[in-house]
Amino acid sequence: MPDAPSTDDQPDDIALMLSVKGGDERAFEVLVERHQFRIVGTVAKMLGGHADAEDIAQQVFIRVWQSAHRYNPTAKFTTWLLTITRNLVFNEMRRRLRARVVPLDSDDPDRPHDNRPDASARPASEELANAELQEAIARAIAALPESQRMAVILRRYEEMPYEEIAQVMGTTVPAVKSILFRARAELRENLKKFLATE
């Protein structure tokens, strides 16, 4: 499997997308190959698992193709792509919420935070402890409200500047900073007990 592409736009992403706008299928294939790992990863982090990530990523690229005629390069290509991703992921999260409400202690295998480690079990090694911490962080992020979760993922994993996060989320830079401040406070609170046992 090839390495995931850089989080920065490739210099010719916009030129490729303008070719897609003109109906160029090969240009579209190149964009999909470049950005599919990033989109699958972002979707998986937003949904708390890989179960539907590839299907939704496929929907993102279908939307890119269908929306190509309206594409206007006023922002970075990846900003536009992640905006489409955000919209589809939020729609999926709302669909799931309407379909069922699952308590946190449910046995649903699709919810990663349901497989909590036994708090009395001590890690056998430093590597296991680190894996446990990463799992706790992933669970804490998955438990955030959707706008906070999206902002954290774009900032932490995509390393996007506040201005681009604001564009993707359709809000202002001060609002993004406020969302991230609340998200970080909630993450600190949710991880406090876990971190205290380390």
TORKOL-4160 file (C-alpha; in steps of 0.2 Angstrom, whole numbers, padded with zeros to 4 digits, m for minus):
198
<pt num="1" X="0000" Y="0000" Z="0000"/>
<pt num="2" X="0007" Y="0017" Z="m0005"/>
<pt num="3" X="0011" Y="0030" Z="0009"/>
<pt num="4" X="m0002" Y="0043" Z="0012"/>
<pt num="5" X="0001" Y="0059" Z="0003"/>
<pt num="6" X="0007" Y="0075" Z="0012"/>
<pt num="7" X="m0006" Y="0085" Z="0020"/>
<pt num="8" X="m0001" Y="0100" Z="0009"/>
<pt num="9" X="m0009" Y="0103" Z="m0007"/>
<pt num="10" X="0001" Y="0097" Z="m0022"/>
<pt num="11" X="0006" Y="0111" Z="m0033"/>
<pt num="12" X="m0006" Y="0106" Z="m0047"/>
<pt num="13" X="m0021" Y="0100" Z="m0037"/>
<pt num="14" X="m0031" Y="0116" Z="m0043"/>
<pt num="15" X="m0025" Y="0113" Z="m0061"/>
<pt num="16" X="m0031" Y="0095" Z="m0060"/>
<pt num="17" X="m0048" Y="0100" Z="m0053"/>
<pt num="18" X="m0050" Y="0113" Z="m0067"/>
<pt num="19" X="m0047" Y="0098" Z="m0079"/>
<pt num="20" X="m0060" Y="0088" Z="m0070"/>
<pt num="21" X="m0072" Y="0103" Z="m0072"/>
<pt num="22" X="m0069" Y="0101" Z="m0090"/>
<pt num="23" X="m0073" Y="0082" Z="m0089"/>
<pt num="24" X="m0056" Y="0075" Z="m0088"/>
<pt num="25" X="m0058" Y="0058" Z="m0080"/>
<pt num="26" X="m0039" Y="0054" Z="m0079"/>
<pt num="27" X="m0036" Y="0070" Z="m0069"/>
<pt num="28" X="m0050" Y="0065" Z="m0057"/>
<pt num="29" X="m0042" Y="0048" Z="m0055"/>
<pt num="30" X="m0025" Y="0057" Z="m0050"/>
<pt num="31" X="m0034" Y="0067" Z="m0037"/>
<pt num="32" X="m0043" Y="0052" Z="m0030"/>
<pt num="33" X="m0026" Y="0043" Z="m0029"/>
<pt num="34" X="m0018" Y="0058" Z="m0020"/>
<pt num="35" X="m0031" Y="0061" Z="m0007"/>
<pt num="36" X="m0040" Y="0045" Z="m0004"/>
<pt num="37" X="m0030" Y="0040" Z="0011"/>
<pt num="38" X="m0032" Y="0057" Z="0019"/>
<pt num="39" X="m0051" Y="0057" Z="0017"/>
<pt num="40" X="m0053" Y="0039" Z="0023"/>
<pt num="41" X="m0042" Y="0043" Z="0038"/>
<pt num="42" X="m0052" Y="0059" Z="0042"/>
<pt num="43" X="m0069" Y="0051" Z="0040"/>
<pt num="44" X="m0063" Y="0036" Z="0051"/>
<pt num="45" X="m0057" Y="0048" Z="0065"/>
<pt num="46" X="m0074" Y="0058" Z="0064"/>
<pt num="47" X="m0085" Y="0042" Z="0065"/>
<pt num="48" X="m0074" Y="0033" Z="0078"/>
<pt num="49" X="m0069" Y="0018" Z="0067"/>
<pt num="50" X="m0066" Y="0012" Z="0049"/>
<pt num="51" X="m0082" Y="0003" Z="0047"/>
<pt num="52" X="m0090" Y="0015" Z="0035"/>
<pt num="53" X="m0075" Y="0026" Z="0031"/>
<pt num="54" X="m0071" Y="0019" Z="0014"/>
<pt num="55" X="m0089" Y="0020" Z="0008"/>
<pt num="56" X="m0091" Y="0038" Z="0014"/>
<pt num="57" X="m0074" Y="0043" Z="0006"/>
<pt num="58" X="m0081" Y="0036" Z="m0010"/>
<pt num="59" X="m0096" Y="0047" Z="m0008"/>
<pt num="60" X="m0085" Y="0062" Z="m0005"/>
<pt num="61" X="m0076" Y="0059" Z="m0022"/>
<pt num="62" X="m0093" Y="0055" Z="m0031"/>
<pt num="63" X="m0098" Y="0072" Z="m0024"/>
<pt num="64" X="m0082" Y="0080" Z="m0031"/>
<pt num="65" X="m0085" Y="0073" Z="m0048"/>
<pt num="66" X="m0104" Y="0079" Z="m0047"/>
<pt num="67" X="m0099" Y="0096" Z="m0041"/>
<pt num="68" X="m0084" Y="0099" Z="m0053"/>
<pt num="69" X="m0094" Y="0110" Z="m0064"/>
<pt num="70" X="m0097" Y="0122" Z="m0049"/>
<pt num="71" X="m0079" Y="0122" Z="m0044"/>
<pt num="72" X="m0071" Y="0139" Z="m0041"/>
<pt num="73" X="m0053" Y="0139" Z="m0035"/>
<pt num="74" X="m0055" Y="0153" Z="m0021"/>
<pt num="75" X="m0047" Y="0142" Z="m0008"/>
<pt num="76" X="m0035" Y="0128" Z="m0007"/>
<pt num="77" X="m0041" Y="0112" Z="m0015"/>
<pt num="78" X="m0039" Y="0102" Z="0001"/>
<pt num="79" X="m0050" Y="0115" Z="0010"/>
<pt num="80" X="m0064" Y="0113" Z="m0003"/>
<pt num="81" X="m0062" Y="0094" Z="m0002"/>
<pt num="82" X="m0062" Y="0093" Z="0017"/>
<pt num="83" X="m0078" Y="0104" Z="0017"/>
<pt num="84" X="m0087" Y="0091" Z="0006"/>
<pt num="85" X="m0080" Y="0078" Z="0018"/>
<pt num="86" X="m0087" Y="0087" Z="0033"/>
<pt num="87" X="m0104" Y="0089" Z="0026"/>
<pt num="88" X="m0106" Y="0071" Z="0022"/>
<pt num="89" X="m0098" Y="0065" Z="0038"/>
<pt num="90" X="m0110" Y="0076" Z="0048"/>
<pt num="91" X="m0125" Y="0070" Z="0038"/>
<pt num="92" X="m0120" Y="0052" Z="0042"/>
<pt num="93" X="m0118" Y="0056" Z="0060"/>
<pt num="94" X="m0135" Y="0064" Z="0061"/>
<pt num="95" X="m0142" Y="0049" Z="0051"/>
<pt num="96" X="m0135" Y="0037" Z="0064"/>
<pt num="97" X="m0141" Y="0047" Z="0078"/>
<pt num="98" X="m0159" Y="0047" Z="0071"/>
<pt num="99" X="m0158" Y="0028" Z="0068"/>
<pt num="100" X="m0153" Y="0024" Z="0085"/>
<pt num="101" X="m0146" Y="0030" Z="0102"/>
<pt num="102" X="m0133" Y="0018" Z="0109"/>
<pt num="103" X="m0128" Y="0020" Z="0127"/>
<pt num="104" X="m0110" Y="0021" Z="0131"/>
<pt num="105" X="m0109" Y="0004" Z="0139"/>
<pt num="106" X="m0117" Y="m0004" Z="0124"/>
<pt num="107" X="m0110" Y="m0020" Z="0116"/>
<pt num="108" X="m0111" Y="m0012" Z="0098"/>
<pt num="109" X="m0094" Y="m0017" Z="0090"/>
<pt num="110" X="m0094" Y="m0002" Z="0079"/>
<pt num="111" X="m0092" Y="0010" Z="0093"/>
<pt num="112" X="m0073" Y="0010" Z="0098"/>
<pt num="113" X="m0076" Y="0017" Z="0115"/>
<pt num="114" X="m0086" Y="0002" Z="0120"/>
<pt num="115" X="m0071" Y="m0009" Z="0121"/>
<pt num="116" X="m0064" Y="0000" Z="0136"/>
<pt num="117" X="m0049" Y="m0008" Z="0144"/>
<pt num="118" X="m0051" Y="m0015" Z="0162"/>
<pt num="119" X="m0046" Y="0000" Z="0173"/>
<pt num="120" X="m0038" Y="m0013" Z="0186"/>
<pt num="121" X="m0027" Y="m0021" Z="0173"/>
<pt num="122" X="m0010" Y="m0013" Z="0172"/>
<pt num="123" X="m0001" Y="m0012" Z="0156"/>
<pt num="124" X="0013" Y="m0026" Z="0154"/>
<pt num="125" X="0025" Y="m0014" Z="0145"/>
<pt num="126" X="0027" Y="0004" Z="0140"/>
<pt num="127" X="0022" Y="0000" Z="0122"/>
<pt num="128" X="0005" Y="m0006" Z="0129"/>
<pt num="129" X="0003" Y="0009" Z="0140"/>
<pt num="130" X="0006" Y="0020" Z="0125"/>
<pt num="131" X="m0007" Y="0010" Z="0115"/>
<pt num="132" X="m0019" Y="0012" Z="0129"/>
<pt num="133" X="m0017" Y="0030" Z="0130"/>
<pt num="134" X="m0019" Y="0032" Z="0111"/>
<pt num="135" X="m0035" Y="0022" Z="0112"/>
<pt num="136" X="m0041" Y="0033" Z="0127"/>
<pt num="137" X="m0037" Y="0049" Z="0117"/>
<pt num="138" X="m0047" Y="0042" Z="0102"/>
<pt num="139" X="m0062" Y="0038" Z="0113"/>
<pt num="140" X="m0062" Y="0055" Z="0120"/>
<pt num="141" X="m0061" Y="0063" Z="0103"/>
<pt num="142" X="m0075" Y="0052" Z="0097"/>
<pt num="143" X="m0086" Y="0057" Z="0112"/>
<pt num="144" X="m0084" Y="0076" Z="0108"/>
<pt num="145" X="m0099" Y="0085" Z="0099"/>
<pt num="146" X="m0097" Y="0085" Z="0080"/>
<pt num="147" X="m0090" Y="0103" Z="0078"/>
<pt num="148" X="m0077" Y="0101" Z="0092"/>
<pt num="149" X="m0072" Y="0084" Z="0085"/>
<pt num="150" X="m0070" Y="0091" Z="0067"/>
<pt num="151" X="m0060" Y="0105" Z="0073"/>
<pt num="152" X="m0048" Y="0094" Z="0084"/>
<pt num="153" X="m0046" Y="0082" Z="0069"/>
<pt num="154" X="m0042" Y="0096" Z="0057"/>
<pt num="155" X="m0030" Y="0104" Z="0069"/>
<pt num="156" X="m0022" Y="0089" Z="0077"/>
<pt num="157" X="m0021" Y="0076" Z="0063"/>
<pt num="158" X="m0022" Y="0087" Z="0047"/>
<pt num="159" X="m0011" Y="0101" Z="0055"/>
<pt num="160" X="m0022" Y="0114" Z="0047"/>
<pt num="161" X="m0021" Y="0133" Z="0051"/>
<pt num="162" X="m0036" Y="0141" Z="0060"/>
<pt num="163" X="m0040" Y="0151" Z="0044"/>
<pt num="164" X="m0042" Y="0135" Z="0034"/>
<pt num="165" X="m0052" Y="0126" Z="0048"/>
<pt num="166" X="m0064" Y="0141" Z="0048"/>
<pt num="167" X="m0066" Y="0139" Z="0029"/>
<pt num="168" X="m0070" Y="0120" Z="0030"/>
<pt num="169" X="m0082" Y="0123" Z="0045"/>
<pt num="170" X="m0090" Y="0138" Z="0038"/>
<pt num="171" X="m0086" Y="0149" Z="0053"/>
<pt num="172" X="m0074" Y="0162" Z="0059"/>
<pt num="173" X="m0056" Y="0161" Z="0066"/>
<pt num="174" X="m0062" Y="0167" Z="0083"/>
<pt num="175" X="m0076" Y="0154" Z="0083"/>
<pt num="176" X="m0063" Y="0140" Z="0078"/>
<pt num="177" X="m0052" Y="0145" Z="0093"/>
<pt num="178" X="m0067" Y="0145" Z="0104"/>
<pt num="179" X="m0072" Y="0128" Z="0098"/>
<pt num="180" X="m0055" Y="0121" Z="0100"/>
<pt num="181" X="m0053" Y="0129" Z="0118"/>
<pt num="182" X="m0069" Y="0120" Z="0123"/>
<pt num="183" X="m0064" Y="0104" Z="0115"/>
<pt num="184" X="m0047" Y="0104" Z="0123"/>
<pt num="185" X="m0055" Y="0108" Z="0140"/>
<pt num="186" X="m0067" Y="0093" Z="0138"/>
<pt num="187" X="m0053" Y="0082" Z="0132"/>
<pt num="188" X="m0042" Y="0086" Z="0147"/>
<pt num="189" X="m0057" Y="0082" Z="0159"/>
<pt num="190" X="m0061" Y="0066" Z="0150"/>
<pt num="191" X="m0043" Y="0060" Z="0151"/>
<pt num="192" X="m0039" Y="0066" Z="0168"/>
<pt num="193" X="m0043" Y="0050" Z="0177"/>
<pt num="194" X="m0034" Y="0040" Z="0164"/>
<pt num="195" X="m0019" Y="0051" Z="0164"/>
<pt num="196" X="m0019" Y="0050" Z="0183"/>
<pt num="197" X="m0017" Y="0031" Z="0183"/>
<pt num="198" X="m0002" Y="0032" Z="0171"/>
